[in-house]
Amino acid sequence: METLAAQLLIAAIKAFIVVNSVLLAAAGLVYVERRVAAWIQDRIGPNRVGPFGLLQPFADVIKLYFKEDLVPALADRTFHRLAPLISIAIALSLYAVIPLGDYILVAGERVYLSVAPHINVGLLYVLAMTSVGVYGIVLAGWSSNNKYSLLGGLRSSAQMISYELTLGLSVVGVVMVAGSLDLYEIVYRQQHVWNIVYQPLGFLLFLVASFAETNRAPFDLPEAEPELVGGYHTEYSGMKFGLFFLAEYSNIVVASLMMTVLFLGGWHVPFVPQLPQWLGLQEGSLGMALFQSAVTLSKTAVLLFLFIWVRWTVPRFRYDQLMRLGWRVLLPLALLNILATGLVLLVV
């Protein structure tokens, strides 16, 4: 019983740290996106609230908190309230199985750097939860009783279902190479050679599908402002809108972390896997855990910059182009990648 209580306490502490870190990361990502957008468009960017505008995200949160919560008279109030909660709950729950590093030794016991470590179906859990996330957006569009919101919700459901196939199939090659669905095991297998070397096409497919799954430009059709005002969140204001906003940025971080874990070696350093030992870091020490987390987050930061860069560079697709790309280009390529991987494994 004491061991179970200790495990529950450790899991609760890790969950508390993860949730608050995600909230701060989302606020920081908003600031970075504004800065990068200003740089790309040759503007100044946020520079009024705090030094270099660093407090601008917190000012935005305070503004949203004090905004009036408006609900349309004919909206379904229950589902209108529930939709943003579903979106943010799903977004935060995805972090439970994603590892930032290996483990820390505490009183001789291993404390792994994820809330739920070594889940033997960890990858399936992530894919399953991302597929459930579409319910929040669909309910938001339907419950608002607004034709623009409804169209945004329908677009999102069609888009996410279409690109989920490519997203799921793109990681089958990684599972075939690693021989496991455990995210820790997948990272362990990449100590010397990253999966992106074995699965370059799989990485590109996962990257493109991630843009579509997170509703980011050039795939932001569910909230296309020239056509749908704001799409599924047109009738949302205050913190309800803020929760949708937070869920979107949280999903971007999840997608980048998953690409790091599945294809970019996780916490392993490129070209010099012995670097931690050269620096005198011991396995299971706090220094090693911080080093591994820094490596993982550095790779993730590069991918986050790519998400922002593409948004402010590539124009939005038409909806027929989006569907054609998903069904007639990406899906056949994903199936071809699985076939090629199977043949190579069979021969080698």
Residue pairs with C-beta under 8 A, 6 or more apart in sequence:
10 111
11 115
11 116
14 114
14 115
15 96
15 115
18 92
18 95
18 96
18 115
19 92
22 92
22 95
22 250
22 253
23 246
25 249
25 253
26 246
26 249
26 250
26 253
27 57
27 58
27 61
28 57
29 249
29 252
29 253
29 304
30 56
30 57
30 60
30 249
31 46
31 53
31 54
31 56
31 57
32 304
32 305
32 308
33 308
33 311
34 45
34 46
34 53
34 56
35 45
35 46
36 305
36 308
36 309
36 312
37 43
37 45
37 308
37 311
37 312
38 44
38 45
38 46
39 45
40 309
40 312
40 313
41 312
45 53
46 52
46 53
46 56
47 53
48 56
49 55
49 56
49 58
49 59
50 56
61 242
64 238
64 239
64 241
64 242
65 238
65 239
65 242
67 237
67 238
67 239
68 237
68 238
69 237
69 238
69 239
69 240
70 235
70 237
70 238
71 77
71 80
71 235
72 80
72 144
72 145
72 146
72 235
74 145
75 143
75 144
75 145
75 235
76 142
76 143
76 145
78 143
79 139
79 142
79 143
80 140
80 143
80 144
80 235
80 240
81 240
82 139
83 136
83 137
83 139
83 140
83 143
84 136
84 140
84 236
84 240
84 241
84 243
84 244
84 247
85 136
85 243
86 133
86 135
86 136
86 139
87 133
87 136
87 137
87 140
87 243
87 244
87 247
88 136
88 243
88 244
88 246
88 247
88 250
90 129
90 130
90 132
90 133
90 136
90 247
91 133
91 246
91 247
91 250
91 251
91 254
92 250
93 129
94 126
94 129
94 130
94 250
94 251
94 254
95 114
95 115
95 254
95 257
96 114
96 115
96 116
96 125
97 114
97 115
97 116
97 117
97 119
97 122
97 125
97 126
97 183
98 114
98 126
98 183
98 254
98 257
98 258
98 261
99 112
99 113
99 114
99 117
99 183
99 184
99 187
99 261
99 266
99 267
99 296
100 113
100 114
100 267
100 292
100 293
100 296
100 297
101 113
101 267
101 288
101 289
101 291
101 292
101 293
101 296
102 112
102 113
102 184
102 267
102 283
102 284
102 288
102 289
102 292
103 110
103 111
103 112
103 113
103 117
103 284
103 289
104 110
104 111
104 113
104 284
104 285
104 286
104 289
105 111
105 284
105 285
110 284
112 118
112 184
113 289
113 292
113 293
114 183
114 184
116 122
117 184
118 182
118 184
118 185
119 125
119 182
119 183
120 180
120 181
120 182
121 181
121 182
122 181
122 182
122 183
122 184
123 171
123 175
123 181
123 182
123 183
123 186
123 262
124 181
126 183
126 254
126 258
127 164
127 167
127 168
127 171
130 164
130 167
130 213
130 251
130 254
131 160
131 164
133 160
133 247
133 251
134 156
134 157
134 160
134 161
136 244
136 247
137 152
137 153
137 156
137 157
137 160
137 215
137 222
137 232
138 153
138 154
138 156
138 157
138 232
139 153
140 149
140 153
140 232
140 233
140 236
140 244
141 149
141 150
141 151
141 152
141 153
141 154
141 156
141 231
141 232
142 149
142 150
142 153
144 150
144 232
144 234
144 235
144 236
145 235
146 234
146 235
148 228
148 229
148 230
148 231
148 234
149 228
149 231
149 232
149 233
149 234
149 235
151 228
151 231
152 222
152 223
152 228
152 230
152 231
152 232
152 233
152 234
153 222
153 231
153 232
155 221
155 222
155 228
155 231
155 319
156 215
156 222
156 231
156 232
158 323
159 212
159 215
159 219
159 221
159 222
159 322
159 326
160 212
160 213
162 212
162 323
162 326
162 327
163 209
163 212
163 213
163 219
163 326
163 330
164 209
164 213
165 326
165 331
165 334
166 205
166 208
166 209
166 326
166 330
166 331
166 334
167 205
167 206
167 209
167 210
167 213
169 205
169 331
169 334
169 335
169 337
169 338
170 202
170 203
170 205
170 206
170 209
170 334
170 337
171 202
171 206
171 262
172 334
172 337
172 338
172 341
173 198
173 199
173 202
173 337
173 338
173 341
174 186
174 195
174 199
174 202
174 262
174 263
175 181
175 186
176 338
176 341
176 342
176 345
177 189
177 195
177 198
177 199
177 341
177 345
178 185
178 186
178 189
178 195
179 185
179 189
180 186
180 189
183 261
183 262
186 195
186 261
186 262
186 266
187 261
187 265
187 266
187 267
187 268
189 195
190 265
190 266
190 268
191 265
191 268
191 273
192 273
194 263
194 264
194 265
194 268
194 270
195 202
195 203
195 262
195 263
195 264
195 265
196 203
196 263
196 264
198 341
199 263
199 337
199 341
201 333
201 336
201 337
202 263
202 334
202 337
202 341
203 259
203 263
205 330
205 333
205 334
205 337
206 258
206 259
206 262
206 263
207 259
208 325
208 330
209 330
210 255
210 258
210 259
211 217
211 218
211 219
211 307
211 310
212 219
212 322
212 326
213 251
213 255
214 248
214 251
214 252
214 255
214 307
215 221
215 222
215 223
215 248
216 248
216 252
216 307
216 310
216 311
217 310
217 311
217 312
217 314
217 316
218 310
218 314
218 315
218 316
218 317
219 316
219 317
219 322
220 316
221 316
221 317
221 319
221 322
222 228
222 231
222 232
223 230
223 231
223 232
223 233
224 231
224 316
225 231
228 234
232 244
233 241
233 244
236 244
252 304
252 307
253 300
253 304
255 303
255 307
256 300
256 303
256 304
256 307
257 296
257 300
259 303
260 266
260 296
260 299
260 300
260 303
261 296
264 299
265 299
266 296
267 291
267 292
267 293
267 295
267 296
268 295
269 275
269 276
269 295
272 278
276 288
276 291
276 292
279 291
281 287
281 288
281 291
282 288
317 325
